[in-house]
Structure formats: C-alpha cells, structure tokens
Amino acid sequence: MATSRTSKKVSDARVSGALAAAPKQGATAQKVRARRFAARNHHDNVAHALVRTSSAFKRLTTQRMKEEFDITGIQAEILMLLASEPAMLGNDLAAVVGVNASTVSHALDVMEKYGLLTRRRCTEDRRVVRIALTDQARRMARRTIEITRHILDALTTGIGKSDLQALQLGLKQMADNCQTHARSPLRNRDVRLPRKP
C-alpha cells in the first residue's frame, strides 16, 4: 500500500514538473485545443437541446391530439401540412415529417378509412396520387394549429421577444443550411463508414 502511494506521488510530481517545464508555445497550443474542445462541446449542447426540444414538442402534441381527436402525432402533422399546402404528395409529406414513405402511407390509409382525406390517382401520371382533406379534416386541422400554438406558447414561457426572434432566425438559418448540405455532392462524407476489405 505504501509503495502504491509512493509511486503515485512520484508520478504526480513528474506530471507537475513536466507541465511547469513546458514551453510557452506548448501552453498556447493547450489553450487552442481547450477552445476547440469548448466549441465542439457548445455545438454538441446545441444539437442536444434541439433534439430534446423537438422530442418534447412532438410528445406534447401527440398527447393532446390523442386526447382531443384520437389521432397520432404523425396524422396531426399531415393534417396541418395538407391544410397549408394542399398540393403536397405522399413523398413530400414523408420528407417534411421526417419518416419513411411506408409510415406516411399507413397513416394516410388510416385517415382515409376514418373519412379525413381522399386519394385519387392523377389522370396525366398514374404514379402520382392526389391527396385532399375532407371538410371534417379541415376543421380538425384548424383546431390542431390552435393546440400547437398553445403548446409553443408554453414551451417559450420566460423567453423574451428579442431572444425568440433571434432563435427563429437561427433555426431558419439552420434549416437553410440543412437544405444546402442535402444538395451538396459531398454530403455524408464525414460520417461514412470505411468499407470492409
């Protein structure tokens, strides 16, 4: 036990001596590395906050939609999207909602079954299916938008007007950046796994 403590003291002394003897250039390099780490950590915190906020918003929306209309969060999103952009197709909905096409197709099947929408194949192009909300669904969409605004008001309680405007501008810029990177031919290069030999 004594030997272990002695070894630790010697090791600590060596580390302290090495740090004290390090040239100023090394100290500067350490500061640069610390700043880079802090910047990376800041970006990680921003990403974490975005994911947490998005998850909380979707969870609350889903809960309220289930209580009021007995529909899922995805179905509520589809209602709002089709109410604001009636010309959207199934693939467009999947891309905006952030799920795969089969999930949207299933949600549309259920909504059609309950009389919330109609689907018709385009006469010019049979591959294209036109989606239209029924009158009942439009009324639900208006109420869904109201509920979403109430939830958003609750989530932004305590945030000043100028901070909210800055947040909105920042989120818009991030969304635009996502679109730019999605169109870039170099996308996902930094996250691709090396191929097995």
N, C-alpha and C positions, 0 to 999 in steps of 0.2 A: 504493500500500500504506500509506504514511504517512498519507494523507488518510483512508483507511478506519479506521485505528487511532484517529486524532484524533476522527473522527465518533463512534466507539464510546465513547470516553472522555467526550465531551460528553453523549452520550445517557445513559450510566450516571450521570453527575453530575446530570443533570436528574431522573432517576428517584429517586436518593437524596435530592435536595433536596425533591422532591415528597412523599416518604414522611416525611421529617423535619418538613416543614411541615404535614402532615395533622393536623387537629384530633383531640382525644381521641375524639370521637364516631365519627370515621371508623375509628380504631384498634379501637374496641369493635365496630363493625359488621364489621370484618375478622375479629375473633375469633369472632363469632357465625357468620359464613359458614364459618370454618375448622371450628367444632364441628359445623355441619350437614353439611359435607363428610365429616368423620370418621365421623359417624353413618351417612351413606349408604354410606360405604366399609365400615363394620362390617357393615351388612346385606348388602352385596354379598359380603363374605367368608363370612358365614353361609350364604348361598344357594349360593355356590361349594363350600363344604365339604359341604353336604347333597348336592349333585349328584355330587360326587366320591365320597363315601362310598356313596351309593346305587348308583352305577355299579360301584364296586369290589365291593360285596356281591353284586350281580347277576352280575358276571363270574365271581367265585369260585364262586358257587352253580351257575351254568350249567356251568362246567368240571367240578365234582365230580359233578353229575347225569349229564353226558355220559360221564364215566369209569365210573361205577357202574351206571347203568341205560340209557345211550344214549338219554336224553330231553333235551329242550331246557329252558332256564330257565323259559319260559312254561308248559310242560307240568308242571314241578315245582311251580310256584306254583299251578296249577289243582288238582293232587293235594292239596296242603296245604289249600287253601281248601275243597275239597269234603269233605275228611276232617273239618274242623272245623265246616263249615256245609253239610250235605248238601242243603238246600233251595235253594241258590243256582242261579240261571238263567244262561244264556249272557250276557245283557246285564249282569247283576250282576258276573259274572266279568270282563268286559271293563273295566268301570268300576274295579274294585279293582286289577286287574293293570296298568291304565293303557295299554291298547292298544285298537285298534278292534275292532268286533264280528266282522269278517271274519277277523282274525288269530286270535281265540279260536275261531271256528268251524272254521278249518283245523286248529288244534291239537287240538280235540275230535274231528275226523274221523280224524286220525292215531291218537289214543289209543283211539278206538273200534275202529279197524282192528286194533290190537295187543291187544285184549281188556282194556283198562284201565278202560273205562266202558261204560255202556249209555245210550241216549237213547230216551225214549218220549214221545209226544205226550199231553198231558193230555186226558182224555175230556170234561171240562167246558169247556175252552177249547183248541181245536186249535192256537191260535197259541203256546201255552206248551209248551215241551219240558222234561221232567224228566230230569235227569242223575244217574246213580248210579254210584259206583265199584264195581268188582269186588273180590273178596277179594284178588287179587294186587295191585291198585292200593292197597288199604288198607295192606297190608304195606309197599309201597313208600313210601306217604305217611308211615308211622311212621319209616321209615329216613331219609326226606328231612328230617323235622323234626329228627332227631338230627344229621344233617350240617349243617343250618342253624345249630343251636345251637353246634356246634364252630367253624363259621366266625365266628359272632358273638363267641364267646369269644376267638378270635384277633384280631378287629378291636378288641376292647375291652381288650386287654392293656395294663397300665400305667395304666388309668383307675380311680381309687378308687371305692368303693361309693357314697359320697355324691354324687360327680360323676356317676356312672351314673344314680342316682335323679333328680338334677336334670335330666340330659339326657332321661331318659324322660318326666318331667313337661313339659319344654319341648317335646318332639316331639309329645306328646299334645295340648298346647295349640295348637300349630301346625296339627295335623290337624283339631282342632275349628274353628279359625279358617278353614281351607280350606272346611269344610262350610258355615260361616256365610256366607262370601263367595259360595259357589256358589249359595246360595239367595237371595242379595240381588238385587233388581231392578236395582241399579246396577253389577252385575259387568261387568268388562272395559271399563268406560267409559274408563279411563285408558290403555288400550292399543289402542283402536280407531283405525284409520287414517282420515283425512278422506276423504270421498267425492270422486271426481273430478268436476269440473263438466261 
